[in-house]
Amino acid sequence: MRAAAVRWLAVSPTRRPAIAQASSSQVRALSEEVQSAFAYLPATLIGMIAGVAIVLWLFHAAAPIGLWLPWLAAFAALWLLRLVMLRGYRRALRAPGMDWQQWHRIWVAATLASGALWGATGWLYYGLGNDLQKTGLVIVIYSYCIAAVPVLANHRGIFVAFVALSFAPTLTRMALVGGEESHALAGELAFIVSLTTLLVRSYGQALRRVTDLKLRADDLLAQLEVEKRVSDEARHAAEIANRAKTQFLAAASHDLRQPLHAMGLFAEALRQRVREPDAARLVNSINESVGALEGLFSELLDITRIDSGAVTPQPAPFRLDDVFRRLRLHFEPSAFEKGLALRMRGGRHVAHADPLLVERILRNLVANAIRYTDDGGVLLGCRRRGDRLRLQVWDTGVGIAAEEQSRVFEEFYQVPGRVAVTADQRKGLGLGLAIVARLATLMQAPLAMRSTQGKGTVFTLELPAGSETADPGVERPAEGLSAAPTLAGRTLIVVEDDAAVREGLEELLGAWGARVFAYSGAGALRSAHDCDTTPAPDLVITDYRLEAGSTGVDAIAWLRARYRPTLPAVVVTGSTIAGLDVEAQQHDFHVLIKPVVPTRLRAMVAFKLAAARPWSGTKTAG
């Protein structure tokens, strides 16, 4: 042991891992051999009983009791020892720290002892009995040797020793007690035993190859298990990181939206009051920057909402002209400002899909088309193909190079080479088309693109056609709705717990001519309106999350119960919780997600006031 330790220390450090690995392989190979040997041991014990019984049957009359009784006792003792050895091995397998070398030595000793006993059997019994009994004895001993081939094939030296111990005494006895026939028989038996030894050599080589393959397969399996465990851990860590990112953005979005929303309101209110040209240009620049920031923030949080599962498609039949009308209201001013023609065709069709998600997709595609088109126009059209509708957004813009087209739907990817010549063309996060692709996948709506650089691009979205007799689920706005109506004479209620946002809404709505009553929460609202002199509102604008766990829906329900059930309502919120759209449909209000640019807020206010039924001015019972 000490010499081995010295040799180990003398080995180069760079070779020690290889030596350790080789040593480990030898231990594993030895363990395989020992396990295989002990697996055959129960059959070996049964074969020993059968062989001893046959010999007793052949020679019980020819051999004196003084001969066969000690012989039988020796076999019985060896059989019991091997049985005890088998049980001890099985107990050792269940205990830690298995000493394979020790159990290998024990097994070799028992095997050689068995060979010696069979050799003694041939020496003792061959001189007794007739030729039939002698032949039977040789067959029993040879059969036992043949049965040992699978067990000892990996141990050629042990097999040779076992055969020598078994047949050397028998062959010697045959040569001593017989004549020429016995000598010839002994030579033939020696030749057969030699051939058997050669057979064991070939069988052992094949068995070693099988063992090597098994060990290699075990190594590969262990390596795969390690790699799979590492991969699972990496995937789990990535999922945790992604979930943490999504949860953080979802939780922080409300607080992040509030100051941005207030900034936009104050900037627009300031623009309404500024008369000096230089100051007006500065305010317009502020508005442009706030609008750009709002676009970037909305794209980022749209991706977050989709990833967090807050967006769930709710298919319903709806008229495309309702969506087209809102898109025209939103994009016609920006198209006109750039000198582009914005045309919409095919609005008569009815689609069966989620109208909100379809509008969001078309809004992103039209915005992208207007942003990158400087001459010509943009066409939003719909054509029917069987039971499908093909919505297409065409533009005559700069187009997309063929090598870039496969990547435009990736997150944060921006087509290189596009120069931002206006504030509207400033590069964003590269999420607009990624959102389009995700929403289309969410609705299982095929999305395709064709583009020619320098000529333009067309995006195609396929939707199921809806029934013409179905009741469309999208509310139709009033005809002839003006993009910027006056709010003079209108009474608006604002419920907002953020002081900056509340003050910004007061300033902006007041600048548009409205009479505004603002409250910090549902409690302040009830206290103020318990007085009969409080004027009845034409519209309520409220945040979703209010103080003390109440919501804007509670404020809307209280005002409708006090004044009229059809009181128009808008919820302006930074919350991206799932199910808010469903709640909006159930309680008949519209949702705007902060930050909201003032033009969009004004369009929504105008829409709600124009769509509301005339009111007589009589309060309901409070």
Buried (B, 14 or more C-beta within 10 A) or exposed (E): EEEEEEEEEEEEEEEEEEEEEEEEBEEBBBBBBBBBBBEBBEEBBEBBEEBBEBBBEBBEEBBEEEBBEEBBEBBEEBBEBBEEBBEEBEEBEEEEEBEBEEBBEBBBEBBBBBBBBBBBBBBBBBEBBEEEBBEBBBEBBBBBBEBBBBBBBBBBEBBBBBBBBBBBBBBBBBEEEBEEEBEEBBEEBBEBBEEBBEEBEEBBEEBBEEBEEEBEEEEEEEEEEEEEEEEEEEEEEEEEEEEEEBEEBBEEBBEBBBBBBBBBBBBBBBBEEBEEEEEEEBBBEBBBBBBBBBBBBBBBBBBBBBBBEBBEBBBBBBBBBBBBBBBBBBBBEBBEEBEBEBEBEBBEBBBBBBBBBBBBBBBBBBBBBBBBBBEBBBBBBBEEEEEBBBBBBBBBBBBBBEEBBEEBBEEEBBBEEBEEEEEBBBEBBBBBBBBBBBBBEBBEBEBEBBBEBEEBBBBBBBBBBBEEEEEBBBEEBEEEBEEEBEBEEBBBBBBBBBEBBBBBBBBBBBBBEBBBBBBBBBBBBBEEBEEEEBEBBBBBBBBBBBEEEBBBBBBBBBBBEBBBEEBBBBBBBBBBBEEBBEBBEEBBBBBBBBBBBBBBBBBBBBBBBBBBEEBEEEEEEE
